[in-house]
Amino acid sequence: MTITETPAATRAASPGERAPGAPGRVFGTTVTIVSALLLAFAAHLTVLSALRHDRAQQTAFADFRRVLADGTAPVGQTDAATGRLIDQGTPVALLTAPSIGLREVVFEGTSSGVLMDGPGHRRDTVLPGQEGWSYVYGRQASYGGPFGRIGELRPGDVLGVVTGQGEHAFRVTGVRRAGAPEPAPVAAGAGRLTLVTAEGTPFMPDGAVWVDAELTSQAQPAPPRPLATRALDASEDAMGWEPGALVALLLWAQSLLLAVAAVIWVRLRKGGWHAWVVGVPALAATGLFFCSELSRLMPNLL
C-alpha cells in the first residue's frame, strides 16, 4: 500500500497549529512595538543622548571661539547691543577641570532642555570669573553625563573658565552633599563657582552634590542683572523639569499612536514584511522626537 503525503499547503492545520486571528496579530504587534519603544527610550538616554551632547558641544565650541575672537561673547544677562536677555542655550563659557578630564562649553540657563547640550549657567547668578557667586549645573549620567565625575574633585584641584572677560582660575575648596553646611557668603571683591549635579546611582539619583571653588585670578566686574532669583521658575532649579514639554509630548504621543495604528492596519491587510518595511522608519522618527520630549520631563540633573 502506498501512502501519499499530503502537501503542507493543503493539509488541514491542527488546533495547535492554527494561525493567529486578527486579535492575536494586533496584540502581538502592539506588544512588539511597545517593547521596542521601551528599549529605544533606554537607548536614547544612554547612547543617542550622548551622541546629541557630543554634537552640540562641537558646534557650540566653534561658535564660542568665533564670538570670543569677535569680542561679542556675552558677559552678563543681557545682550550688549539690544539690552534684551540673552537666549537660553547661548554659549557663555568654557569650563575645564584637568584632574577629571572635563572640558565643556557652558550654556545660559539650567532647564532640562538646555542641559541636554551641556552644563548650564544659572541665570540669576554672575558669570564665572565675575565678582560674586556663580552656579553651573550639569547632568550626572544622561546626555553624555558631563558632571558625572565632579564628586571626585578634591580641595586644591584647579578649574579653568574662559568667558568674554578672559581666562579665570578657581581652586576647589570642598565637595558638599545633603546636610553639609553652606559656605559663608562671598567676600566683597571675590568670586566663587559652584558646580552642581545629581548624586547616587545613575538614572536613580537620591540627592545632589555641590563642588565649591574660590576664584584665584582677579575678579571681573559684573554688569547689572535685571533677572532676579524670583523671576526663575522651578524648571531651572536643581532637579527641576519642564512642564511646558507636556504639550509637545502629547502631540508626539498622538503621532506615535497613529503610526502604531498604521503599522497594525498594514500588517492585517498586507502582511508582516510590508508593515515593518513601512513602519520601522516612521516609528523610529516619531519615537525619537517622543523620547526627546519625554526626557525634558525628567530631572535636569539626571
C-alpha positions as semicolon CSV with decimal commas, in nm:
position;residue;x (nm);y (nm);z (nm)
1;M;0,000;0,000;0,000
2;T;0,136;0,337;-0,099
3;I;0,100;0,626;0,140
4;T;0,070;0,959;-0,033
5;E;0,198;1,257;0,168
6;T;-0,042;1,547;0,185
7;P;0,128;1,876;0,082
8;A;0,176;2,122;0,371
9;A;-0,012;2,386;0,178
10;T;-0,327;2,175;0,162
11;R;-0,300;1,991;0,490
12;A;-0,560;2,099;0,743
13;A;-0,398;2,271;1,039
14;S;-0,449;2,119;1,377
15;P;-0,589;2,343;1,654
16;G;-0,240;2,391;1,799
17;E;-0,101;2,495;1,460
18;R;-0,378;2,733;1,359
19;A;-0,250;3,076;1,255
20;P;-0,348;3,352;1,494
21;G;-0,652;3,555;1,403
22;A;-0,674;3,934;1,375
23;P;-0,698;3,997;1,754
24;G;-0,388;3,787;1,812
25;R;-0,192;3,970;1,543
26;V;-0,300;4,307;1,682
27;F;-0,194;4,209;2,033
28;G;0,137;4,064;1,915
29;T;0,219;4,367;1,704
30;T;0,129;4,606;1,988
31;V;0,347;4,419;2,240
32;T;0,636;4,417;1,993
33;I;0,609;4,790;1,927
34;V;0,575;4,885;2,296
35;S;0,874;4,667;2,388
36;A;1,077;4,822;2,108
37;L;0,983;5,174;2,224
38;L;1,089;5,097;2,582
39;L;1,423;4,968;2,458
40;A;1,452;5,271;2,231
41;F;1,397;5,508;2,524
42;A;1,666;5,330;2,725
43;A;1,898;5,354;2,424
44;H;1,807;5,721;2,384
45;L;1,904;5,806;2,744
46;T;2,232;5,615;2,734
47;V;2,365;5,619;2,377
48;L;2,172;5,855;2,149
49;S;2,163;6,133;2,409
50;A;2,542;6,113;2,442
51;L;2,576;6,149;2,065
52;R;2,350;6,455;2,072
53;H;2,558;6,606;2,354
54;D;2,884;6,548;2,166
55;R;2,746;6,705;1,851
56;A;2,607;7,005;2,041
57;Q;2,942;7,057;2,215
58;Q;3,135;7,051;1,886
59;T;2,905;7,310;1,733
60;A;2,897;7,527;2,046
61;F;3,277;7,520;2,081
62;A;3,317;7,650;1,726
63;D;3,052;7,917;1,782
64;F;3,204;8,027;2,114
65;R;3,553;8,054;1,967
66;R;3,410;8,279;1,696
67;V;3,233;8,519;1,933
68;L;3,543;8,531;2,157
69;A;3,753;8,628;1,856
70;D;3,494;8,889;1,756
71;G;3,473;9,029;2,110
72;T;3,097;8,971;2,118
73;A;3,076;8,689;2,375
74;P;2,811;8,755;2,644
75;V;2,941;8,895;2,973
76;G;2,608;8,940;3,151
77;Q;2,239;8,856;3,146
78;T;2,163;9,093;2,860
79;D;2,286;9,142;2,507
80;A;2,513;9,446;2,485
81;A;2,363;9,558;2,154
82;T;1,991;9,514;2,221
83;G;1,969;9,524;2,601
84;R;1,747;9,214;2,596
85;L;1,805;8,898;2,799
86;I;2,028;8,662;2,607
87;D;1,855;8,348;2,486
88;Q;1,868;8,033;2,691
89;G;2,108;7,789;2,529
90;T;2,357;8,062;2,428
91;P;2,721;7,957;2,491
92;V;2,865;8,176;2,767
93;A;3,180;8,000;2,894
94;L;3,426;7,715;2,850
95;L;3,482;7,511;3,168
96;T;3,778;7,278;3,226
97;A;3,878;7,052;3,514
98;P;4,203;6,876;3,416
99;S;4,206;6,636;3,711
100;I;3,887;6,464;3,587
101;G;3,927;6,526;3,214
102;L;3,641;6,777;3,194
103;R;3,612;7,027;2,909
104;E;3,263;7,157;2,838
105;V;3,103;7,459;2,677
106;V;2,861;7,613;2,929
107;F;2,525;7,743;2,809
108;E;2,297;8,009;2,953
109;G;2,011;7,855;3,151
110;T;1,959;7,542;3,359
111;S;1,633;7,396;3,227
112;S;1,624;7,032;3,129
113;G;1,623;7,120;2,760
114;V;1,935;7,340;2,788
115;L;2,125;7,078;2,987
116;M;2,076;6,826;2,706
117;D;2,357;7,006;2,522
118;G;2,593;7,053;2,817
119;P;2,632;7,229;3,153
120;G;2,419;7,537;3,212
121;H;2,484;7,863;3,395
122;R;2,214;7,956;3,645
123;R;2,081;8,279;3,501
124;D;2,025;8,466;3,829
125;T;2,393;8,438;3,927
126;V;2,703;8,614;3,795
127;L;2,910;8,457;3,522
128;P;3,214;8,256;3,638
129;G;3,509;8,487;3,695
130;Q;3,298;8,784;3,799
131;E;3,269;8,928;4,147
132;G;3,007;8,724;4,331
133;W;2,877;8,367;4,339
134;S;2,822;8,174;4,017
135;Y;2,638;7,841;3,980
136;V;2,676;7,592;3,694
137;Y;2,453;7,282;3,669
138;G;2,534;6,968;3,473
139;R;2,393;6,621;3,415
140;Q;2,524;6,318;3,601
141;A;2,457;6,034;3,354
142;S;2,231;6,117;3,059
143;Y;2,330;6,330;2,760
144;G;2,697;6,250;2,800
145;G;2,693;6,289;3,180
146;P;2,942;6,580;3,171
147;F;2,934;6,626;3,552
148;G;2,936;6,256;3,633
149;R;3,280;6,279;3,796
150;I;3,273;6,615;3,972
151;G;3,224;6,435;4,304
152;E;3,581;6,308;4,259
153;L;3,724;6,661;4,274
154;R;3,930;6,732;4,583
155;P;4,032;7,052;4,766
156;G;4,318;7,213;4,580
157;D;4,214;7,090;4,234
158;V;4,216;7,361;3,969
159;L;3,925;7,465;3,749
160;G;3,963;7,689;3,446
161;V;3,697;7,906;3,286
162;V;3,708;8,115;2,970
163;T;3,444;8,385;2,920
164;G;3,408;8,706;2,722
165;Q;3,611;8,872;3,001
166;G;3,914;8,645;2,962
167;E;4,058;8,342;3,141
168;H;3,978;8,273;3,506
169;A;4,124;8,025;3,755
170;F;3,950;7,862;4,052
171;R;4,070;7,639;4,333
172;V;3,834;7,372;4,469
173;T;3,768;7,423;4,840
174;G;3,521;7,146;4,913
175;V;3,260;6,896;4,798
176;R;2,921;6,916;4,972
177;R;2,634;6,672;4,993
178;A;2,295;6,683;5,159
179;G;2,318;6,808;5,517
180;A;2,657;6,981;5,478
181;P;2,667;7,350;5,577
182;E;2,679;7,609;5,300
183;P;2,996;7,820;5,274
184;A;2,997;8,174;5,409
185;P;2,883;8,449;5,170
186;V;3,137;8,563;4,913
187;A;3,355;8,846;5,036
188;A;3,350;9,182;4,857
189;G;3,579;9,177;4,555
190;A;3,598;8,795;4,550
191;G;3,440;8,530;4,330
192;R;3,315;8,176;4,376
193;L;3,198;7,900;4,141
194;T;2,976;7,610;4,248
195;L;2,921;7,308;4,025
196;V;2,602;7,108;4,086
197;T;2,485;6,766;3,969
198;A;2,283;6,464;4,085
199;E;2,416;6,223;4,346
200;G;2,365;5,848;4,372
201;T;2,301;5,566;4,127
202;P;2,297;5,686;3,764
203;F;1,939;5,749;3,643
204;M;1,814;5,692;4,001
205;P;1,957;5,991;4,195
206;D;1,894;6,029;4,567
207;G;2,015;6,386;4,606
208;A;2,264;6,639;4,472
209;V;2,633;6,718;4,510
210;W;2,788;7,066;4,517
211;V;3,153;7,145;4,440
212;D;3,270;7,486;4,564
213;A;3,572;7,663;4,416
214;E;3,718;8,003;4,502
215;L;3,836;8,243;4,232
216;T;4,216;8,280;4,244
217;S;4,251;8,517;3,949
218;Q;4,132;8,877;3,952
219;A;3,755;8,912;3,983
220;Q;3,590;9,087;3,689
221;P;3,308;9,339;3,726
222;A;2,954;9,204;3,691
223;P;2,713;9,410;3,477
224;P;2,370;9,494;3,621
225;R;2,148;9,185;3,647
226;P;1,782;9,263;3,577
227;L;1,683;8,897;3,619
228;A;1,635;8,827;3,990
229;T;1,605;8,489;4,161
230;R;1,229;8,525;4,199
231;A;1,199;8,557;3,820
232;L;1,317;8,198;3,763
233;D;1,062;7,920;3,769
234;A;1,105;7,575;3,923
235;S;1,219;7,423;3,594
236;E;1,558;7,593;3,638
237;D;1,613;7,472;3,995
238;A;1,826;7,169;4,075
239;M;1,632;6,851;3,980
240;G;1,370;7,065;3,804
241;W;1,176;6,961;3,496
242;E;0,992;7,143;3,217
243;P;0,611;7,140;3,243
244;G;0,599;7,315;2,907
245;A;0,721;6,994;2,742
246;L;0,386;6,828;2,818
247;V;0,211;6,989;2,519
248;A;0,478;6,879;2,272
249;L;0,490;6,534;2,434
250;L;0,114;6,487;2,390
251;L;0,137;6,589;2,024
252;W;0,418;6,344;1,957
253;A;0,233;6,076;2,156
254;Q;-0,065;6,121;1,924
255;S;0,163;6,094;1,622
256;L;0,316;5,782;1,768
257;L;-0,025;5,624;1,827
258;L;-0,123;5,699;1,467
259;A;0,200;5,541;1,345
260;V;0,135;5,230;1,558
261;A;-0,223;5,208;1,427
262;A;-0,098;5,239;1,070
263;V;0,154;4,959;1,120
264;I;-0,115;4,732;1,264
265;W;-0,352;4,814;0,975
266;V;-0,085;4,738;0,714
267;R;0,001;4,412;0,884
268;L;-0,361;4,299;0,886
269;R;-0,412;4,397;0,520
270;K;-0,075;4,328;0,358
271;G;0,130;4,114;0,596
272;G;0,421;4,141;0,837
273;W;0,701;4,235;0,597
274;H;0,503;4,515;0,441
275;A;0,416;4,652;0,786
276;W;0,773;4,658;0,916
277;V;0,932;4,789;0,596
278;V;0,694;5,085;0,600
279;G;0,654;5,116;0,975
280;V;1,008;5,098;1,112
281;P;1,128;5,432;0,962
282;A;0,806;5,609;1,068
283;L;0,813;5,464;1,418
284;A;1,185;5,540;1,457
285;A;1,148;5,906;1,359
286;T;0,836;5,963;1,568
287;G;0,979;5,771;1,862
288;L;1,297;5,979;1,858
289;F;1,105;6,305;1,896
290;F;0,880;6,147;2,157
291;C;1,180;6,030;2,364
292;S;1,339;6,375;2,339
293;E;1,030;6,549;2,476
294;L;0,989;6,283;2,745
295;S;1,347;6,350;2,856
296;R;1,258;6,715;2,918
297;L;1,006;6,597;3,178
298;M;1,281;6,422;3,372
299;P;1,504;6,597;3,632
300;N;1,753;6,832;3,470
301;L;2,050;6,686;3,662
302;L;1,975;6,323;3,577
